[in-house]
Amino acid sequence: MPDSVGSPARQSAGKLSIGRNIFVVVHRWTGLFLALFLFISGLTGAIISWDHELDEWLNPDLFESQSEGVPRSPLVLAEQLEAADPRLLITWLPLAIEPGHNLALAVSPRLDPVTGKALELDFNNIALDPVDGEVRGKRMWGEISLSRENLLPFLYKLHYSMHIPDGFGVELGILFMGILAMVWALDCFIALWISFPNANAWPKSFAFRWRQGRSKLNFDLHRSGGVWVWGFLLLLAVTAVSMNLDRQVMRPLVSLFSTLTPSPFTGTPSPPDQPIEPVVSRRHILQLAITEAGKLGWSTPPGGIFYVPEHGIYGVTFFEPGHEHGDVGLGNPSLYFDGKTGNLAGLKIPGTGSAGDIFLQAQFPLHSGRIIGLPGRIFISAMGLLVAMLSITGVIIWQKKRWVRKKMLAKTE
């Protein structure tokens, strides 16, 4: 017997229809809000999957050595540079020099003992000749510039911060893009819900109407394209939240479900203009790291040493020459030391710890695709282009519906 007008079945269907319409409206306006930022992040993400290779190709003067002779010790070259320019503190130092390459360093300004503020530096990257230690190039990594030497760092920072200036003691760009990533993650579930209105529509939600006109194809590219890669879109959104809002959101959230190993970087950082000066020398930290690695049974050599002025923490990362970027798996192991006392402040051994520790270790390798090496980086590049495409097709759908509504209103007037 057919349902009457007021039957529970019809009422339930009506409520589902109303609920779906609400979600459609939410998705439409959320998508419009996110579109520009996801378009930029998608395109830049496709490029910066290859940032190191492209940077070297664009800037051979920064990366390729022109000198002949036996390279000197990176530690000696670093000490020579700091002695020549007392304003700077080296914050990243590779411990081996790749054949035919300059020694590429990251630097930050030291504390002015008179003012109690950071000294002025107009660069934070510097390249040294590996033989004589001469400066071969400088740049400000992340500077807003489309010049050849700044292009890749500019695109990299644009990807995660849109170059929004800091303010009120907060990295506003990183905060803003982290919030956008949270909105994107929630919108992924809304988009999935409205893509499957009923069981009969499921085949259509996976199909592409290649020969039925540009309008239908544009709609299918947006809906079905998003459905086919939905899990990967959600993965990109969640990992983006983790990297931009690790301390504010992800660690507190994960700690609700799993015990986390304390991190030396979870405390409140010192302001950028008030760097914490190291007391223990770089050489001593390296010796401590080698001793500690021996106790842990590590056979991989120390590949680089860094210092984080905001926290006053040294880190020594262990990798074979040429593998500083952790090209496969969960990255390279590291040991952390207090810059004032030399005490061991923590360690990171990829693939060990609690479930929450491993989940957090996986965030950057998953987001960058490096967790599976070269195939992963290729896939992430493709996903970046797909995110840009979904943004464009979504805006086109909205614009066409807007034109239709305008025409209908014009006819009723």
N, C-alpha and C positions, 0 to 999 in steps of 0.2 A: 504494500500500500504506500503511495507516495507521501512524502513528508508534507505536512501542512505548513502554511506560511510562518507560523510562530513556533514550529517544532524546535527542539533542542539542537538537532543537527544543523538546521539552517542558521540558527542563532550562533552556533559555534563557528560555522563557515564565515558568517558575517564578521565575527570578531577577528578571525584570522586575517580576513581581507583588510580590515581596518588597521590591524597591527602591521601587516606587510606594507600598507601604504605609508604608515608612519616611518617605518624603517627605510623605505625608498626615499622619502623626503630627507631623512637624517643622512643617508648615504650621499644623496645629491649635494647637499650643502657642505658636508664634511669633505667630500671629494673636491669640490671647488676650492675650499680653503686649503687643502693639501696640494692641489695640482701643481702649482708653480714650484713649490719646494721639492716635491717628489720628482718632477721633471728635471730640475737642476741636479738633485742628488743622484738620480738614475744615470744621467749622462756622465757626471763627474765620476761616479762609482765605476762605470764601464772603463773609464780612462785610467783611474788611479790603481786599478788592479795591476797595472804595468808601470807604476810610477817610477820605480828604480831604473828599469830598463830605458824608459822614455827620457828620464832626467839625464842619464848618462849619454844618450844619443844626442840630446839637445845641447848639452854642455860638456863637450870633451875637454875644454880648458880647465874645468873644475875637477874632473875625475881622472883624466888620463895623464900619466906622468911623461914628461919630456926629457927627463934626466937619465943618464947612464951611470951605472955604478951600483954599489951594494947599499940597499936601503938601511937606514939606521933604526934603532929600536923606537917604536912608537912612544914608549914612556920617556925616553930621552928627548924626542922631538916635542912632546907635550910640555915637559919641564922647561925646555928652551923657549917655547912660545910664551908661557906664563911669565917667565923671567923678563922677556922682551916687552911684554904688554901687561903690566900688573893690574889693569882694569878688568881683565877677563878671567873667568874660571872655566876650565874645560868640563863639560857635563856629559859628554860621550866620547870615548876614546877606544877605537878598535885596537886590539892587542897584536894583530897581524896585518900586514899590508899586502893586498892582492897584487900579484905581479902586473906591472905596467900601470898601476893606479897611484894616484895621490893619496895621502892620508886625510880622510874626510872627518872633521871634528864638529861637534856641537859645543857652543860656548854660551855663557850667560854673564852678566855684569856682577862684579864683586860688590861688597858693601863698602861704602865710603865711611871710614871711621869718624870723619868730621861731622857729616850730616846725619849719619845713621840710616841713609837711604842708598839704594842701588846706584852705582855709577852709570853713566850714559854709554851705551854701545849702539852703533847703527848697523850691527850685523850679529847673527847668532849661528851662522855656519861659516866654516873656514876650511880651506884646502891647503895642505902643506906638501911641498916637494919631499918625497920620501928619502932623498939622498942628502940634500943640504938643508932641509927644513925651511926653505924660503916660502913665503905666502904666495900661492898661485891663484887664489880667488876668495872672495867673501860675498855673502849675501844674507839678507834677513829672511829666514824661512817663514812663509806664510804672509809675506807682505802683499798688499793689494797692488798687483802689477802683472801685466801681460808680457813683460820682457822675457826673453828666452830663458835666462837663468832663474827667473821667479815663477814661470808658468806652472810647472808641476806642483810646487809647494802651494801656490795660490789656489789651484784646483782642489788640492787635498784638503786644505782648510775650509774652502767653500763647501765641500761635501758635508762636513759635520758641524759647521757653525754659521754658514752664510756670511761670514765676516762681520757679523753683528758685533759692535764694540762692547767691551766689558763695561760694567757700571755697578756702583754700590757694592764694590768688592766681590762681584759675581761675574762669572764667565757667561754673559747673557746669551750669546750665540749658541753655546753648547747646551745651556739650559733650555732654550727655545726649541732647538732641534730634538732634544730628548723628549720634550712634551709632545711635539709633533709625532714622534715615533710611537708614543703611547696611544695617541689618537688614531694613528694609522693601524696599530695592532687591533684596537677595538673595532675599527671600521672593517677590518678583514673579516670578522665574524658577521657583521651586518651584511656585507657584500655577499658572503656565502649563503646567508639565509634567503636573501631576495633573489638569488640566482636559481633557486629551486622552489618555485611557488607551489608545485604539486608533483605527484609521482609521474604523471603523464608528460610533464615538461622536462624531465631529467635528460632524455636524449638530446633535446634542443639546447640544453645548457652546456653541452660539450661540443656542439657542432659549429661549423663555420660555413656560411652561405656565400661561397666564393663567386657565384655567377648570378646573384640576385640583386645586384646594384650596390653602389658604394655605401648607401645609408645602412642597409642591413648588414653588410660586411663590417662596417665601422662598429655597429652595435655588438656583433658577434666577437670581434677582436677584443672589445672591452669586457664583455661578460664571459664568454667562453675562454678567452685568453687568460683572464684572471682565475677562472675555475681550474684550468689545467695545472697552473703553477701556484695554486693557493697556499699550499704548505710552505713553499719557499718564500713567498711574499711575507707570510707571517713570521718566518724565521728571520728574514732581514729586518722586519720591524722590531721584533723582540731583542735581537742582538744589538740593534741601534740604541734601544733604551738602555741596555746593559752598559754599553760603552760610554754613552753621554751622561747617564744618571746612575752610575754604578754605586757610588756612596750614598746618594740620596734615595734611590728607589730599589735597585736590584739586589744589593746585598741585604738590606733589611727584609725584603720580600723572601729571598731564598732562605734566610736564617729562620724563618717561621717553619720551614719544612726540613731543614738540615743544619747540623752544626757546621760552622765555618771556621777555618783556621784564621786566627787574627792576622791582619795585614799591617805592615809598617806604614802604609799610606792611607789608612782610614781616619786618622786624626785630622783636626782642623789645620789646613796648610797655612804657612806663613804668607803674608801678602807678597805679591811679586816684587814690590819695591823694598822689601825687607828680607832679602835672602839670608838663609842660615849658613854661615861660613863653616867649612869643615875644619876640624882640628887635627884629625888623624890624616897622615899623608896617603896619597893614592898608592904608593908602593907598598906601604904597610898593609893597607886593606887587601891588596892583591895577594900578599903572602898569607894573610889570614884566610883568604878564600881558598887558596891552593891547599892549605893544611886541612881546612874543613871539608873540602871536596875529597881529599884522600881518605878522611874518616868515613865518608859516605860511600866510598868505593867507586867514585866517578872516574872514568877514564878519559872523557872528553876534555880537551884543554880549555882554559879560560879564553874566551874570544873577544870580550869587550868589558869595559868598566864604565859605569855612569854614576852621576851624582844628581840628586834631586834637591835643589836648594830650598824648595817650599817645605820639605820635611826633614832636611838634614840627614838624608839617607844615601849611602853608597849601595850600588848593586854591581855584582859581577856575574855576567852571563856566560854560559859555557856552550861553545859550539865549534865545529871545525871551520877552518878558513873558507869564506865564501858562502856560509850558511847563517849569517847573522839575522836574517829575516824569518827564520823558522819556517822553511818552505813546506814542510809536511808535518802533520800531526798537531799536537797541542802547543807547539812552540819549544823554546829552549829553556833548560833549567837555570835558575838564578839563585844566588845567595845575597842577602841584604845585611848591611852593617851600619851601626850608628856612626855618623860622621864625627861625633864628639868623643866617643869612648872607644870605638872599634868593636863594641860588643855585637855579637850576632843578633840581628833584629828580626830575622825571618828567612824563609826559603820557599822557593817554588819548584816543585818537581812535577812536571806535567804528567797527568794520568794517575796521580796519587792524591790521597786525602779523602775527605768525605764526598758524598754524591754532590753536595752543593759546591764544594771546592772544584770538582771536575767540571761541573756545569759552568761555573764562572770562567774557568780556564779555557773552555771551548768557545767563548763568545766571539773573540776576534778571529780565531781560525775559521769559524763558521761564516762569519760576516764577510770575510775576505776570500773565502774559498780555499785558503792555504791549507786547510785541514787535510785535503786530498791532493795537494800539490798543483801541478800545472793544469790538469783537467778542471779542478775546482776554480782556479782563477779564470779560465776561459768561460766556465759556466756563470760565474758572478758577473763577468763583463756582459754576457748575453742577458742576464737578469736585469742589469742596470738599464740596458736599452729597452727591455720589456716594460720596466716600471715607467720609463719616459713615455713609451707608446700608450700605456694604460691611462696616463695622465692626459695626453692629447685627445685620445678617443673619448674619454669621459667629458671633457670640455666641449667637444663637438656634439655629443649627444645632448648635453644641456642646452647648447646654443640652438640646435635644431628644434627642440621642444619649446624653447622660448619663442622662436619665430612662429611656430604653429599656434601657440597661445595668443600671440599678438594678432595674427590673422583672424582667429576666431572672435576675438574681442572687436576687431574692426568690422566684422560682418554683423555683429549684434548692435552696433551703434547706428 
